[in-house]
Amino acid sequence: MGLSVAVQMDPIQSINIAGDSTFAMLLEAQARGHTLSVYTPQTMAFQAGHVTASVHSAQVRDVVGDHVTLGDQVRRELTEFDVILLRQDPPFDMAYITSTHMLETVQTTGPTLVVNDPTAVRNAPEKILVMRFPDLMPPTLITEDKAAIEAFWAEHGDIVIKPLYGHGGKGVVRLREGDQNLGSLLGLFGDLFPEPWVVQTFLPEIAQGDKRILLVQGEPFGLINRVPAQGDLRSNMVVGGRAEATELTDRDREICAAIGPTLREMGLLFVGIDVIGRFITEINVTSPTGIRALANLGGGNAAAAMWDAIEEKHRLAR
């Protein structure tokens, strides 16, 4: 029996379907007979214990320039849906956090399953959840205190600074020993990113790539290696990184085994982790990507594995 599925996402008309993981999820859901609706978080409303949104029914096609047909916009209670996919892209700001509070109400007042669990998403920012596993990470500091950053830099010599709630490789800067730009950089970051920053030792293994490992229900499903463009330390594909096929190492399996129980306990059904060399650097829970790149490289259909897990979870909850 098909499920009624609503997807909270950025406007579907403007996505790049060639690399969009949410679109891959929609294609798989439709192929299984599930009915699809989409809405943007800006249309959500919370009144008298009820959460509604202005939704469009959607039919999707894997055709560039003609990938979706939308129905009329209708305001509906979100508890009317069997499943809601929380798939809006960062920034992880107060608007994002507010939407998780609304979705938490939906999940606790009705039978609707929200993926990933909105409470867990709110409590597990990409660069903070990973701090629970210091033995798996490179030396890392989260702060906006200049003195603390200077002490960390003096100890480690070659560091990377990035905004705590940044995404897509934005604002990632490397400082080598003796660099004179720290003061200017922190001033700029203070204006652009009014939040703490992540400071990590630079990992030279980034030249060989940054692995994105996709986990479903805390178990590794597949991975790709994202290699930075020439002259860039960022491996994100949206800034020019390229995807290559690769395999899980024993260290990768060790990392997944260590974090898997926490992901399952928190209700984080679909997660993408970033691994450079022997170290995990992020646990991505808001809108993890990599599904289409993995499939294109012959690594399997992570969207199918995700829907298998969702359908089983929904069946057990009935």
HELIX and SHEET records of a PDB file:
HELIX    1   1 ILE A   12  SER A   14  5                                   3    
HELIX    2   2 SER A   21  ALA A   31  1                                  11    
HELIX    3   3 PRO A   41  THR A   43  5                                   3    
HELIX    4   4 LEU A   78  GLU A   80  5                                   3    
HELIX    5   5 MET A   94  THR A  109  1                                  16    
HELIX    6   6 PRO A  118  ASN A  123  1                                   6    
HELIX    7   7 GLU A  126  LEU A  129  1                                   4    
HELIX    8   8 VAL A  130  ARG A  132  5                                   3    
HELIX    9   9 PRO A  134  LEU A  136  5                                   3    
HELIX   10  10 LYS A  146  HIS A  156  1                                  11    
HELIX   11  11 LEU A  182  LEU A  192  1                                  11    
HELIX   12  12 PRO A  204  GLN A  208  5                                   5    
HELIX   13  13 MET A  237  VAL A  239  5                                   3    
HELIX   14  14 ASP A  250  MET A  266  1                                  17    
HELIX   15  15 ILE A  291  ASN A  296  1                                   6    
HELIX   16  16 ALA A  302  ALA A  317  1                                  16    
SHEET    1   A 6 ALA A  45  GLN A  47  0                                        
SHEET    2   A 6 HIS A  50  VAL A  60 -1                                        
SHEET    3   A 6 THR A  35  TYR A  39 -1                                        
SHEET    4   A 6 SER A   4  GLN A   8  1                                        
SHEET    5   A 6 VAL A  83  LEU A  86  1                                        
SHEET    6   A 6 LEU A 113  VAL A 115  1                                        
SHEET    1   B 3 ALA A  45  GLN A  47  0                                        
SHEET    2   B 3 HIS A  50  VAL A  60 -1                                        
SHEET    3   B 3 VAL A  68  GLU A  77 -1                                        
SHEET    1   C 4 THR A 140  THR A 143  0                                        
SHEET    2   C 4 TRP A 197  THR A 201 -1                                        
SHEET    3   C 4 ILE A 159  PRO A 163 -1                                        
SHEET    4   C 4 VAL A 173  LEU A 175 -1                                        
SHEET    1   D 5 ARG A 242  ALA A 245  0                                        
SHEET    2   D 5 GLU A 219  VAL A 227 -1                                        
SHEET    3   D 5 ASP A 210  VAL A 216 -1                                        
SHEET    4   D 5 PHE A 270  ILE A 276 -1                                        
SHEET    5   D 5 PHE A 279  ASN A 284 -1                                        
END                                                                             
